[in-house]
């Protein structure tokens, strides 16, 4: 895909990255599961420290999520250090607990810092990428009638999601490694929670803001700031079983809308969104539990609006304390970088299994049906995708702090949608023969990884 000028087609690969949440292809599965990543830990006073380091060698079949015939494959080395910090876990507190110390302390803290350094052994790939993730959460007076929480999260992602260096749809033409895909996300929030002494009734009011911005001018029109206010409530009418209510309002502001130099012809608009749902979550029997919720959502995008039913349903079976199988369905609306919003119907199954004290298996399979809003930059055409995702990861622990890790993942986006490309004047781009340049949105990406990780 070509550089400079207006690039509305960039959004189609970008959306593929943002929505690819049903696969762990963007990060190590063990790193995203804190319980799995942590070991025994080092106690320092009333704090626990959990350091770790992973090294993996892998293969990515489609570095830029390009259309069939234009894929670039590459072997990859991935290094991931991390350190997690928290106040004492419940297990450590139980070890030294007395009858006069039955409640947690007045302050509860959990934080973590991780990095992913990824190097491609292919000249036309991006070279070396750096991703970072910082998470901090502080709760004042946890499990008291009134508690207050602060949340901070900062993330840097540098993985390619498109190829803006060459003309779209130019089969066989590979990408430039000089493109900058880096973008940052800053999320901060606060929550006030009230509950009865036994926790049977609980309610909370929260606020958070989320700012996402891109380094390259080619993507800066996607920079956005979202403010969200939410209200939740729960009634635990049986042990481990509760009715819950959730309502949220958000305002999203695309901060580069007034920038005439913004490097894209995309028409993303500021918007307001509302949602509310009522549901059930808890145990049906000793080994079976479920979540069922239904509600309504509406979004206001200056005439390009949505409204409809939202649903969540998941059943879970826990054959052992360390294993769980789940099957679920979700119907939800969310913001998108094309058509401004997308309706997402997802069916998935997931498995977590830990046996023998040494082998861990985690997997998730899913299929999504995506329907985007009409896109003004694409002559109000609507795009529909069927997206298949799979992720299977496992590890064998030689000893308590050293493990062999492996991961296989796939993301297949099946769609007939072909995006128009535009030149620097905002007109449809054409090739030397005068034919319109178009960008097929479908792609298939496979990944395979194997490595070692040390953790404590």
C-alpha positions as CSV (number, residue, x, y, z in Angstrom):
1,X,0.0,0.0,0.0
2,X,1.3,3.4,-0.9
3,X,2.7,5.9,1.5
4,X,1.8,9.6,1.9
5,X,-1.5,11.2,1.0
6,X,-4.9,9.7,2.0
7,X,-5.1,6.1,2.9
8,X,-8.7,5.0,3.8
9,X,-7.8,1.4,3.1
10,X,-5.5,1.3,6.0
11,X,-8.4,1.0,8.3
12,X,-9.5,-2.4,7.1
13,X,-6.3,-4.1,8.2
14,X,-6.3,-1.9,11.4
15,X,-9.8,-3.1,12.3
16,X,-8.6,-6.7,11.9
17,X,-6.0,-6.0,14.5
18,X,-8.3,-4.2,16.9
19,X,-11.0,-6.9,16.7
20,X,-8.7,-9.9,16.9
21,X,-9.4,-10.4,20.5
22,X,-10.5,-14.0,20.3
23,X,-7.0,-15.1,19.6
24,X,-3.8,-14.6,21.6
25,X,-1.7,-14.1,18.4
26,X,-0.8,-10.6,19.5
27,X,0.8,-11.8,22.8
28,X,2.0,-14.8,24.8
29,X,-1.0,-16.6,26.3
30,X,1.0,-17.2,29.6
31,X,1.8,-13.5,29.9
32,X,-1.9,-12.5,29.6
33,X,-2.9,-15.0,32.3
34,X,-1.3,-13.6,35.5
35,X,-2.1,-16.6,37.6
36,X,-0.3,-18.8,35.1
37,X,2.6,-16.4,34.8
38,X,3.3,-16.1,38.5
39,X,5.4,-18.5,40.6
40,X,6.1,-18.7,44.3
41,X,7.2,-15.0,44.4
42,X,9.5,-13.1,46.6
43,X,8.1,-11.6,49.8
44,X,9.4,-8.2,50.8
45,X,7.5,-7.0,53.9
46,X,3.8,-6.9,53.0
47,X,4.5,-7.1,49.2
48,X,5.1,-10.0,46.8
49,X,7.3,-9.7,43.7
50,X,7.0,-12.1,40.8
51,X,9.8,-11.7,38.2
52,X,10.0,-13.7,35.0
53,X,11.6,-14.0,31.5
54,X,10.5,-15.8,28.4
55,X,12.3,-16.5,25.1
56,X,10.5,-18.0,22.1
57,X,11.2,-18.7,18.5
58,X,8.3,-18.6,16.1
59,X,7.0,-18.4,12.5
60,X,4.3,-15.9,11.2
61,X,2.8,-16.8,7.9
62,X,1.4,-13.3,7.1
63,X,3.2,-10.5,8.8
64,X,1.1,-7.7,7.4
65,X,-2.3,-9.4,7.3
66,X,-2.2,-9.1,3.5
67,X,-4.7,-10.5,1.1
68,X,-4.1,-13.9,-0.5
69,X,-1.2,-13.9,-2.9
70,X,0.6,-10.9,-1.2
71,X,1.6,-12.6,2.1
72,X,5.0,-12.1,3.6
73,X,6.1,-14.9,6.0
74,X,9.0,-14.6,8.5
75,X,10.7,-16.5,11.3
76,X,10.6,-14.5,14.5
77,X,12.4,-14.3,17.9
78,X,10.4,-13.0,20.8
79,X,11.8,-12.0,24.3
80,X,9.4,-11.1,27.1
81,X,10.6,-10.0,30.5
82,X,8.0,-9.2,33.2
83,X,7.7,-8.3,36.9
84,X,4.4,-8.4,38.8
85,X,4.0,-6.7,42.2
86,X,1.1,-7.0,44.7
87,X,0.2,-7.0,48.3
88,X,0.2,-10.4,50.0
89,X,-1.9,-13.0,48.3
90,X,-4.7,-14.8,50.2
91,X,-2.6,-17.9,50.4
92,X,0.2,-16.0,52.2
93,X,-2.2,-14.1,54.4
94,X,-3.8,-17.4,55.4
95,X,-0.4,-18.8,56.4
96,X,0.1,-16.0,59.0
97,X,-3.5,-15.2,59.8
98,X,-4.8,-15.0,63.4
99,X,-8.3,-14.7,64.8
100,X,-7.8,-11.0,65.1
101,X,-6.7,-10.6,61.5
102,X,-9.6,-12.0,59.6
103,X,-9.9,-9.1,57.1
104,X,-7.4,-7.9,54.4
105,X,-5.5,-4.7,55.1
106,X,-6.8,-1.2,54.3
107,X,-4.7,-1.1,51.1
108,X,-4.7,-3.7,48.4
109,X,-2.3,-3.2,45.4
110,X,-1.7,-5.1,42.3
111,X,0.7,-4.0,39.5
112,X,2.7,-5.4,36.6
113,X,5.2,-4.3,34.0
114,X,6.0,-6.4,30.9
115,X,7.7,-6.0,27.6
116,X,7.7,-7.9,24.3
117,X,10.8,-7.5,22.0
118,X,10.1,-9.1,18.7
119,X,12.7,-9.5,15.9
120,X,11.9,-10.6,12.4
121,X,14.5,-12.6,10.4
122,X,13.3,-11.2,7.0
123,X,14.6,-8.1,5.3
124,X,11.1,-6.9,4.2
125,X,9.6,-7.4,7.7
126,X,9.6,-4.5,10.2
127,X,12.9,-5.5,11.9
128,X,12.6,-5.2,15.7
129,X,9.4,-4.2,17.5
130,X,8.9,-3.2,21.1
131,X,5.6,-3.6,23.0
132,X,5.1,-2.7,26.6
133,X,2.3,-3.1,29.1
134,X,2.0,-1.3,32.5
135,X,-1.0,-2.1,34.8
136,X,-1.6,-0.6,38.3
137,X,-4.6,-1.0,40.6
138,X,-5.0,0.3,44.1
139,X,-8.0,-0.4,46.3
140,X,-8.6,1.4,49.6
141,X,-10.6,-0.5,52.2
142,X,-11.2,-3.6,50.1
143,X,-14.2,-5.8,51.2
144,X,-15.5,-3.0,53.5
145,X,-18.9,-1.4,53.3
146,X,-17.3,1.5,51.3
147,X,-14.2,1.0,49.2
148,X,-12.5,3.1,46.5
149,X,-10.3,1.9,43.6
150,X,-7.9,3.6,41.2
151,X,-6.8,2.0,37.9
152,X,-3.9,2.9,35.6
153,X,-3.0,1.1,32.4
154,X,-0.4,2.2,29.7
155,X,0.2,0.1,26.6
156,X,2.5,0.4,23.6
157,X,1.8,-1.9,20.6
158,X,4.2,-2.0,17.6
159,X,2.9,-4.9,15.6
160,X,2.1,-4.4,11.9
161,X,-1.6,-4.4,10.9
162,X,-1.3,-3.3,7.3
163,X,1.2,-2.4,4.6
164,X,1.0,1.3,3.8
165,X,4.2,1.3,1.7
166,X,2.9,-0.2,-1.5
167,X,-0.2,0.1,-3.6
168,X,-3.1,-1.8,-2.2
169,X,-3.9,-5.0,-4.0
170,X,-0.5,-5.2,-5.7
171,X,-0.1,-8.9,-5.6
172,X,3.5,-10.0,-5.1
173,X,4.7,-6.5,-4.0
174,X,6.0,-6.7,-0.4
175,X,6.0,-4.2,2.4
176,X,8.5,-1.6,3.5
177,X,10.1,-2.2,6.9
178,X,10.3,1.6,7.5
179,X,6.6,2.0,8.3
180,X,5.8,2.9,11.9
181,X,2.8,1.0,13.3
182,X,3.4,1.9,16.9
183,X,0.4,3.2,18.9
184,X,-0.2,3.9,22.5
185,X,-3.2,3.5,24.8
186,X,-3.5,5.3,28.1
187,X,-6.4,4.2,30.4
188,X,-7.1,5.6,33.9
189,X,-10.1,5.4,36.1
190,X,-11.7,5.4,39.5
191,X,-14.5,3.4,41.1
192,X,-16.5,3.8,44.3
193,X,-18.1,0.6,45.7
194,X,-20.6,0.1,48.5
195,X,-21.7,-3.3,49.9
196,X,-23.4,-4.8,52.9
197,X,-21.3,-6.4,55.6
198,X,-21.6,-9.9,54.1
199,X,-21.4,-8.7,50.5
200,X,-24.8,-9.9,49.6
201,X,-25.7,-6.5,48.0
202,X,-23.2,-4.5,46.1
203,X,-23.2,-1.4,43.9
204,X,-20.5,0.7,42.3
205,X,-20.0,3.9,40.3
206,X,-17.0,4.2,38.0
207,X,-15.4,6.6,35.6
208,X,-12.5,6.0,33.2
209,X,-10.9,7.7,30.2
210,X,-9.1,5.9,27.4
211,X,-6.8,7.8,25.0
212,X,-5.4,6.0,22.0
213,X,-2.9,7.7,19.6
214,X,-0.7,6.6,16.7
215,X,2.9,7.6,15.9
216,X,2.6,7.7,12.1
217,X,0.7,10.6,10.5
218,X,-0.8,8.0,8.1
219,X,-2.9,6.7,11.1
220,X,-3.4,9.8,13.2
221,X,-7.0,10.2,12.1
222,X,-7.7,7.2,14.4
223,X,-6.5,9.1,17.5
224,X,-9.4,9.1,19.9
225,X,-10.3,9.9,23.5
226,X,-13.2,8.1,25.2
227,X,-14.9,9.0,28.5
228,X,-17.0,6.3,30.1
229,X,-19.3,6.4,33.2
230,X,-20.8,3.1,34.4
231,X,-23.1,1.9,37.2
232,X,-23.2,-1.7,38.4
233,X,-25.2,-3.6,41.0
234,X,-25.3,-7.2,42.3
235,X,-27.4,-9.3,44.6
236,X,-25.8,-12.5,45.8
237,X,-29.0,-14.4,46.7
238,X,-27.2,-17.8,47.0
239,X,-23.5,-18.8,47.8
240,X,-21.5,-18.0,44.6
241,X,-24.7,-17.0,42.7
242,X,-25.8,-13.5,42.0
243,X,-28.1,-11.3,39.9
244,X,-26.3,-8.3,38.4
245,X,-27.1,-5.0,36.6
246,X,-24.7,-3.0,34.4
247,X,-25.3,0.4,32.6
248,X,-22.7,2.5,30.8
249,X,-22.5,5.8,28.9
250,X,-19.5,6.8,26.8
251,X,-18.5,9.7,24.7
252,X,-15.8,9.2,22.0
253,X,-13.9,12.1,20.5
254,X,-11.7,11.7,17.5
255,X,-9.1,14.3,18.3
256,X,-7.7,14.8,14.8
257,X,-11.1,15.5,13.1
258,X,-10.2,19.2,12.7
259,X,-6.7,18.6,11.5
260,X,-6.6,19.4,7.7
261,X,-3.2,17.6,7.5
262,X,-4.5,14.3,8.8
263,X,-3.2,11.6,6.5
264,X,-6.4,9.9,5.7
265,X,-9.8,10.4,4.0
266,X,-11.6,8.4,6.6
267,X,-14.7,10.0,8.1
268,X,-14.8,9.0,11.7
269,X,-17.2,11.0,13.8
270,X,-17.5,11.8,17.5
271,X,-20.3,9.8,19.1
272,X,-22.2,8.9,22.2
273,X,-23.1,5.3,23.2
274,X,-25.4,3.9,25.9
275,X,-25.9,0.3,27.0
276,X,-27.6,-1.5,29.9
277,X,-28.0,-5.2,30.7
278,X,-29.4,-7.4,33.5
279,X,-28.1,-10.9,34.1
280,X,-27.3,-13.9,36.2
281,X,-23.9,-15.3,37.1
282,X,-23.1,-18.2,39.4
283,X,-23.2,-21.9,40.2
284,X,-25.9,-24.2,39.1
285,X,-24.3,-27.2,40.7
286,X,-20.9,-28.1,42.3
287,X,-19.3,-28.4,38.9
288,X,-21.5,-26.4,36.5
289,X,-21.9,-22.6,36.4
290,X,-23.3,-20.1,33.9
291,X,-23.6,-16.5,33.0
292,X,-26.8,-15.2,31.2
293,X,-27.4,-11.5,30.5
294,X,-29.5,-9.5,28.1
295,X,-29.9,-5.8,27.5
296,X,-30.1,-3.0,25.0
297,X,-27.5,-0.7,23.4
298,X,-27.7,2.5,21.2
299,X,-25.1,4.6,19.5
300,X,-25.4,8.1,18.0
301,X,-23.0,8.9,15.2
302,X,-24.5,12.0,13.6
303,X,-27.2,10.1,11.7
304,X,-25.3,6.9,11.2
305,X,-26.8,5.4,14.4
306,X,-27.3,1.9,15.8
307,X,-29.7,0.4,18.4
308,X,-30.4,-3.2,19.2
309,X,-30.4,-6.1,21.7
310,X,-27.1,-7.2,23.3
311,X,-26.7,-10.7,24.8
312,X,-24.2,-12.8,26.7
313,X,-24.5,-16.5,27.5
314,X,-21.8,-18.8,28.8
315,X,-21.9,-22.2,30.4
316,X,-18.9,-23.6,32.3
317,X,-18.0,-27.1,33.5
318,X,-15.2,-27.5,36.1
319,X,-14.3,-31.2,36.3
320,X,-11.4,-30.4,38.7
321,X,-10.3,-27.3,40.7
322,X,-7.6,-26.6,38.2
323,X,-9.6,-27.2,35.0
324,X,-12.5,-25.5,33.2
325,X,-14.3,-25.8,29.9
326,X,-16.6,-23.1,28.7
327,X,-19.0,-22.5,25.8
328,X,-20.4,-19.1,25.1
329,X,-22.2,-16.6,22.8
330,X,-22.0,-12.8,22.7
331,X,-23.8,-10.2,20.8
332,X,-22.5,-6.7,21.2
333,X,-22.0,-3.3,19.5
334,X,-18.6,-1.5,19.6
335,X,-16.8,1.3,18.0
336,X,-14.8,0.6,14.8
337,X,-12.3,2.4,12.6
338,X,-14.6,1.7,9.6
339,X,-18.2,2.5,9.4
340,X,-17.8,3.9,12.9
341,X,-19.3,0.9,14.6
342,X,-19.7,-2.9,14.2
343,X,-22.2,-5.4,15.4
344,X,-20.4,-8.5,16.6
345,X,-22.0,-11.9,17.0
346,X,-19.5,-14.4,18.5
347,X,-19.6,-18.1,19.3
348,X,-16.7,-19.5,21.2
349,X,-15.4,-22.4,23.3
350,X,-12.4,-22.3,25.7
351,X,-10.6,-24.8,27.8
352,X,-8.1,-24.5,30.6
353,X,-6.5,-27.7,31.9
354,X,-3.8,-28.3,34.5
355,X,-2.9,-31.8,35.5
356,X,0.0,-33.8,37.0
357,X,1.3,-30.7,38.6
358,X,3.4,-30.0,35.6
359,X,1.4,-29.6,32.4
360,X,-0.8,-26.7,31.5
361,X,-3.1,-26.5,28.4
362,X,-5.2,-23.5,27.4
363,X,-7.2,-23.1,24.2
364,X,-9.9,-21.0,22.6
365,X,-11.8,-21.4,19.4
366,X,-14.3,-18.9,18.0
367,X,-16.2,-17.7,15.0
368,X,-17.5,-14.1,14.7
369,X,-20.0,-12.6,12.4
370,X,-19.2,-8.9,11.9
371,X,-21.5,-6.3,10.4
372,X,-20.1,-2.8,10.0
373,X,-21.9,0.5,9.7
374,X,-22.1,2.2,6.3
375,X,-18.8,3.9,5.6
376,X,-18.9,7.4,3.9
377,X,-15.4,6.9,2.6
378,X,-16.5,3.7,0.8
379,X,-19.7,5.2,-0.8
380,X,-21.8,4.0,2.2
381,X,-21.2,0.4,1.4
382,X,-21.6,-2.0,4.3
383,X,-19.0,-4.6,5.1
384,X,-19.7,-8.1,6.5
385,X,-17.1,-10.6,7.7
386,X,-16.9,-14.1,9.0
387,X,-13.9,-14.4,11.2
388,X,-12.5,-17.7,12.5
389,X,-9.9,-17.7,15.3
390,X,-8.1,-20.4,17.1
391,X,-5.4,-20.4,19.8
392,X,-3.9,-23.4,21.6
393,X,-1.0,-23.0,24.0
394,X,0.6,-25.3,26.5
395,X,3.6,-25.6,28.8
396,X,5.5,-28.4,30.6
397,X,7.1,-27.4,33.9
398,X,10.4,-29.1,34.4
399,X,10.6,-27.7,37.9
400,X,8.6,-25.1,39.8
401,X,10.2,-22.1,38.1
402,X,11.2,-23.3,34.6
403,X,8.8,-24.4,31.7
404,X,8.8,-25.3,28.0
405,X,6.2,-23.4,26.2
406,X,4.4,-23.8,22.9
407,X,1.6,-22.0,21.0
408,X,-0.3,-22.4,17.8
409,X,-2.8,-19.8,16.6
410,X,-4.8,-18.8,13.5
411,X,-6.9,-15.9,12.4
412,X,-9.0,-16.2,9.2
413,X,-11.0,-13.2,7.9
414,X,-13.4,-14.3,5.2
415,X,-15.1,-11.4,3.5
416,X,-15.9,-10.3,-0.1
417,X,-15.4,-6.6,0.8
418,X,-12.9,-4.7,-1.4
419,X,-11.9,-1.2,-0.3
420,X,-11.4,1.8,-2.6
421,X,-8.0,3.5,-2.4
422,X,-7.6,7.3,-2.7
423,X,-4.8,9.6,-3.9
424,X,-3.4,12.6,-2.1
425,X,-6.2,14.8,-3.5
426,X,-9.0,12.6,-2.1
427,X,-9.8,11.1,-5.5
428,X,-10.0,7.4,-6.2
429,X,-6.5,6.1,-7.0
430,X,-5.9,4.4,-10.3
431,X,-3.0,2.4,-11.8
432,X,-1.1,3.2,-15.0
433,X,-3.9,1.7,-17.1
434,X,-6.5,3.9,-15.4
435,X,-8.1,1.1,-13.4
436,X,-9.2,1.8,-9.9
437,X,-6.8,0.5,-7.2
438,X,-8.7,-1.6,-4.7
439,X,-7.7,-3.4,-1.5
440,X,-9.3,-6.8,-0.7
441,X,-10.0,-7.0,3.0
442,X,-9.8,-10.8,3.5
443,X,-6.7,-12.5,4.9
444,X,-5.4,-15.6,6.7
445,X,-2.6,-15.6,9.3
446,X,-1.0,-18.5,11.1
447,X,1.5,-18.5,13.9
448,X,3.6,-21.1,15.7
449,X,5.9,-20.6,18.7
450,X,8.1,-22.7,21.0
451,X,10.3,-21.5,23.8
452,X,11.4,-21.5,27.5
453,X,10.3,-19.3,30.3
454,X,11.6,-18.8,33.9
455,X,9.3,-17.4,36.5
456,X,9.2,-17.0,40.3
